[in-house]
Amino acid sequence: EGTSNIANKMLSFLFVLDFILALAYVVGRAAMPIDGFCQFQGLIIQWFSLAAIFWVVLMAYQMRQWIVAKKNPKRIEASMRNSMLFILISTGIMGVALWGAGAFGPAYLWCWIKHEYQIARFFCFDLILLACWAMIAYYLWEVTVSINVRIKRSSMNARVLELLNTNTSIQRKLMFYVGLFVAVW
């Protein structure tokens, strides 16, 4: 029950981030003629894209903490509020810094980091995205290895089956969001 509640809260927050991001994308090119609005759209896309990426990393890390490090789910849940605030504030600061540098403007099908700021885009988005994907893959690999070791040591008692079912459910949800995120980008 506790782990299911944590997973639902984490997925709900990811939904909120993705919904805000979707609202920015739905405006599309309509924001381009209005300079201030175009920059605002770029800010929202940068801010909430990074926030969603970091949140998925945190989800994978907390799954790792629960399964590999065997942390208590209540302890993991207690850190969620501070994690939300840290992710929103840190990604917001990066977005505001780019906005202040004048980096946002027409780019592709919407407003984001302008073409002449490709180096900033590489360091403030692309590199972070690749690093996050690597971290997620590593955490999921650790979880998989840990579960396989437990299976080998166990005689498949009821606790292991419960752990496998819970992990499979969480892993499916996380992989769905990671896969959807990769497909969108």
N, C-alpha and C positions, 0 to 999 in steps of 0.2 A: 504493500500500500504506500509506504513512504517513498520508495523509489519511483513508483508510478506518478505520484504527486509531483516530485521534482522534475521528472521528464516532461510532464504536462505544463508545468510552469515555464520551463526552459523553452519548450516549443511555442508556447503562447507568446513569450517575449520576442522570439525570432519572428513569429507571425506579425507582431506589431511593427518591428523594424522593416520587414519586407513589405508590409502594407504601405507604410510611409514612403518607402522607396518606389513602390509601384505608382503611387499618386504623382510623384515627381516625373516618372517616366511617361505617364499617360498624357501629360501636357505636351511632351514631344517638342516638335519644332515650333509650336505656337508661342513658346517663350522667347525664341530668338530675336524677334523684332523689338522686344521690350528689354533694354539693356539691364536694368536693375533686377527684373524678374528672371532674366536669363542667368545672371550671376547667382541669384538665390536658388534657382533650380540646380545649378552646378554644385552649390554648397550642400544642398540636401542629398544629391546623388553621391557626392564624395563622402559625406558624413555617415549616411545610413548604410552605404555599401560596406565601408570599413567596419562599422559597428556590427553589421550582420556577420561579416567574415570573422571578426574577433569573437563574437558570441558562439559561433559554431566551433571555433577552437576551444573555447571554454567548455562547451558541452562535451567535446571529446576528452578534454583533460579531466573533467569531473567524472566522466564514465571511467576513465583510467583510475582516478583516485578511489572510486567505489569498488571496482573489481580487482585491480592490481594491488593498490596500496591498502585496500580493505578499510577505508575510512567510513565512519558512520554516516548514513544518509542525512541525518539531522544536522551534522556538522557541515556537510556540503551545502545543504539548503540554507544554513545560517549565513553563508558567505555570498549568497546570490544577490542581495540588494546592493551590497558594496561593489560587487562585480559589475552589475548593471550601471551604476553611477560612474565607476571608473571607465568603463568602455564608452559610455555616452560622452563623458567629459573629454577624455583623451582624443577620441576621433573628432569631436566637435572642435577642439583646439586646432587640430591639423587642418580641418576644413576652413576655419576662420582665418588661419595663417595664409592658406592658398587664396582665399577671397581677398584678403588684405594685399596680397602680392599682385592682384589683378589677373590671376591665372584662369579664372572661369569665363567662359564665353561659348560661342557656337562650336560644337564638336560632334560630328556624325549626325545622328538623328535627334539629338537633344543638346542642351547646354551642359557642359562639363569642363574639363581641363582643355584649354585651347591647344591647337596644333603646335603653336610656337613654344609651348611649355611641356614638350614631350619628356624632357629629362626630369622635370618635377613630377610628371605623371608616373614615370618609371619608378622613382624613389618613393613617392607618396601613395602609390597604389599597386602597380604591377609587381614590384619586388616584395611588398608586404603580402600580396595575394599568394605568390609562389611560396613564400616562407610559411604562411598559414596552412596552405595545402600540405606542405611537407610535415608540419607539426601534427595535423589531423591524421595523416597517413601513419605517422609514427605512433601516436597514441592508440589508434585502432589496431595497429600491429601488436603493440604491447598487450592490449586487452585480449586479442585472439590467442597469442602465445600463452598468456596466463590461464585462459579458459582451457586450452588444450592440455596444459600441464596438470590442471586440476582434474580433468577428465581421466587422464592416464593414471593419476594417483587414487582415483576414487573407484568404487565399485558401482557407480551410477546410482547412488542413493537418491532419495527424494529431494534433498537439498540441492544437489548438483543439477538435477532436472529443472528445478525451479530457477536456479541461477541461469541456466542456459536459455530457458524460455524468456526470462526478463531481459537478459542481455540481447537476445535475438530481436526482441521487440524494440528496444532502445536503439540497437545498431541499425535496424531497418529504417527507423524514423530518421536517424542521423544521416545515413547514407542517402536516403531519399532527398533530404535537404541539400546535402553536399552535391549530389548528382544534378539536382534541379539548378543549383547555383552555378555549377560548371556549365551546364547546358545554356543557361541564360547569358553567361559571359562569353 
